[in-house]
């Protein structure tokens, strides 16, 4: 179940974000809108596995956590790609200015990161 209600109840937001943050709300809407292939790619990028465990998002351990990725001048958050820590189900998400920017930057990160593993 990728509904907004399920995502809100299963995902944590920390370190600069809360579940009420506009960027988190935008991201949850983006997640909910993903098609089957987009969901599989999302999960592989974030967790390292193409499927959720039995019990869905609520069964992820540790829980999926969104944190704010800070930007440094002269760059803006829109200049950064999101990053993840698959071992902790941790998403470092810049405070993007729009859904279009989020989709573009997320798509780029997922496409480039599907078959690689780097320590950050």
N, C-alpha and C positions, 0 to 999 in steps of 0.2 A: 504494500500500500504506500504510494507516494503522494498521498493527499496532503494538503497544507496542514490540516489538523494533526495528522500523524507525524509529519516532519517537525512541527512545532513542539510536540510532546516528547519527541525522541532525541532532538538535537540540542546541544548546549551552545551558548554563545558567551565568550569570555574575552578578556584582555582588549578592551576598547569597544566591544560589541555587547548588545543585549538582544534578546529575541525581538524587541520592539524597534531596534535600529533599522532605518530605512534600507541600508545595504543588505542586512540580513533578510528583511522581508522580500526584497527584490530577488535575492539568491534563492530563497525558498520557493518563490513563484517560478523562477527559472528551473529549479529542480523538478517541480511538479509538472512542468510543460515538456520535459524530455520524452522522446519516443523510446522504444525498446532498445535500440542500438545506442542511443545517447545515454540511457540509464546504465547499460552494461559498461560503456566506456568511462562514465562517471565513477562507477564502483571500482573498476580496475585501476583508475588513476588515484583514487582516494584511499582505497583499502588494500589494493593488490589482488583482489578477487573479483571475478566477473558477476558474482551473485551475492545477495544478502544472505545471512544465516537464517535458519528457521526462526521465525519470530520477527523477521524484518529488521527495520532500523532500531527498534527497541531492544533487540538481542545483540546488537553490536557491542563488543567490549574491547577496548574502552569505547564509550559513546562517541558518536560523530560530534566534533567540536569545531566551531567557527571562531577564529580570532582575527583581529584586525592586523593587517600587514602595513606597517608604517612606511611612509615615503620620506625621502630626503630631498630638500631643495637642491637644485632648481626643478627636479622632477615632481610630477603630480601623481596621485594614486593611479590615474588612468594610464600611466607609462609602465606600470608594473604588471607582471603576470602573477596569478595566484600560485601558491606552492602548497605542497602537502607533506605530511609525515605519515606514511602508510602504517607504520607500526603503532601509531597512536590514534589513527583515524582523525587526524588533525588537519584542518584546512586553514591556511593563512591567506585571507582575502583582503585585497586592497579596498578602500572605501570608494568604489567606483561611482562616477557621476551619473551614469545611466544604464539601463538594461542593455542597450546596444553595445556599449563598451564592455560590460560584463560578459555578454555572449561571445564577443570577438576575442577578448583576452582569454577567457576560459577555454574556448575552442582551440586556440593556439597552444595553450599549455597542455591540454589533453592530447592533442595531435603530436606534439613534440615529446611528451613524456610517457607515452604508452609502453615503449619498449626499453626504457632506461631507468637506472637507479643511481641517484647521486646523494651524497651526504650534504646536508645544508646546515 
